[in-house]
């Protein structure tokens, strides 16, 4: 667009901003009647349960189905991994190491007091 087109557009928009809309009286009356009919029902909204909200966040029942399928598949692979998975994981990740985060005995010095 050229500057002349911009100026003409600005003038046109300025003119329309000054115009006041004319609404027919019968249209306004119908709108007001409809608004009066709807107003009493605004407070009739039922409260949704937390589970309904969670279901919507997940994506409805298809999302719950996918989540359940992924959980079952993960559990299955974790409990009974396929034959090639362990060797592939060792190849990709290297050897595995076990780290004892609690330092061996979880009860520590309290085990002596349990004997009696």
NORPEMO-V548977 format. One record per residue. N is the residue number from 0. SS is DSSP state (H for helix, E for strand, L for the rest). PSI is psi in whole degrees, -180 to 180 (* if undefined). OMEGA is omega in whole degrees, -180 to 180 (none if undefined). Layout:
# NORPEMO-V548977
n=(N & N)
ss=(SS & SS)
psi=(PSI & PSI)
omega=(OMEGA & OMEGA)
This chain:
# NORPEMO-V548977
n=(0 & 1 & 2 & 3 & 4 & 5 & 6 & 7 & 8 & 9 & 10 & 11 & 12 & 13 & 14 & 15 & 16 & 17 & 18 & 19 & 20 & 21 & 22 & 23 & 24 & 25 & 26 & 27 & 28 & 29 & 30 & 31 & 32 & 33 & 34 & 35 & 36 & 37 & 38 & 39 & 40 & 41 & 42 & 43 & 44 & 45 & 46 & 47 & 48 & 49 & 50 & 51 & 52 & 53 & 54 & 55 & 56 & 57 & 58 & 59 & 60 & 61 & 62 & 63 & 64 & 65 & 66 & 67 & 68 & 69 & 70 & 71 & 72 & 73 & 74 & 75 & 76 & 77 & 78 & 79 & 80 & 81 & 82 & 83 & 84 & 85 & 86 & 87 & 88 & 89 & 90 & 91 & 92 & 93 & 94 & 95 & 96 & 97 & 98 & 99 & 100 & 101 & 102 & 103 & 104 & 105 & 106 & 107 & 108 & 109 & 110 & 111 & 112 & 113 & 114 & 115)
ss=(L & L & H & H & H & H & H & H & H & H & H & H & H & H & H & H & H & H & L & L & L & L & L & L & H & H & H & H & H & H & H & H & H & H & H & H & H & H & H & L & L & H & H & H & L & L & L & L & L & H & H & H & H & H & H & H & H & H & L & H & H & H & H & H & H & H & H & H & H & H & H & H & H & H & H & H & H & H & H & L & L & L & H & H & H & H & H & H & H & H & H & H & H & L & L & L & L & L & L & L & L & L & L & L & L & L & L & H & H & H & H & H & H & H & L & L)
psi=(146 & 171 & -33 & -40 & -39 & -42 & -43 & -40 & -42 & -41 & -42 & -43 & -35 & -39 & -42 & -28 & -29 & -19 & 139 & 134 & 143 & 116 & 126 & 144 & -37 & -34 & -44 & -37 & -42 & -39 & -43 & -38 & -43 & -40 & -39 & -32 & -31 & -32 & -44 & -23 & 2 & -32 & 0 & 13 & 129 & 146 & 133 & 147 & 162 & -34 & -34 & -39 & -42 & -40 & -40 & -38 & -41 & -30 & 22 & -164 & -34 & -38 & -39 & -40 & -43 & -39 & -41 & -42 & -43 & -39 & -44 & -41 & -41 & -41 & -43 & -46 & -34 & -39 & -46 & 78 & 150 & 160 & -45 & -10 & -42 & -42 & -36 & -41 & -39 & -38 & -44 & -47 & -13 & -168 & 152 & 150 & 147 & 130 & 126 & 106 & -21 & 4 & 32 & -96 & 117 & -30 & -21 & -127 & -12 & -18 & -32 & -34 & -16 & -18 & -21 & *)
omega=(178 & 179 & 179 & 178 & 178 & -179 & 179 & 179 & 178 & 179 & 180 & 179 & 177 & 178 & -180 & 178 & -180 & -179 & 177 & -179 & 178 & -179 & 178 & -177 & -180 & 176 & 179 & 178 & 178 & 178 & -179 & 178 & 178 & 179 & 179 & 178 & -177 & -174 & -178 & -176 & -179 & -179 & -178 & -178 & 179 & 180 & -180 & 178 & 180 & -180 & 176 & 178 & 179 & 179 & 178 & -180 & -179 & -180 & 179 & -177 & 175 & 177 & 178 & 178 & 178 & 178 & 178 & 179 & 179 & 178 & 179 & 179 & 178 & 177 & -180 & 180 & 179 & -178 & -178 & -177 & 176 & -173 & -175 & -174 & -178 & 179 & 178 & 179 & 177 & 179 & -177 & -173 & -176 & -179 & 180 & 178 & 177 & -180 & 179 & -176 & -176 & 176 & 176 & -175 & -177 & -179 & 177 & -177 & -178 & -179 & 180 & -179 & -178 & -177 & 178 & none)
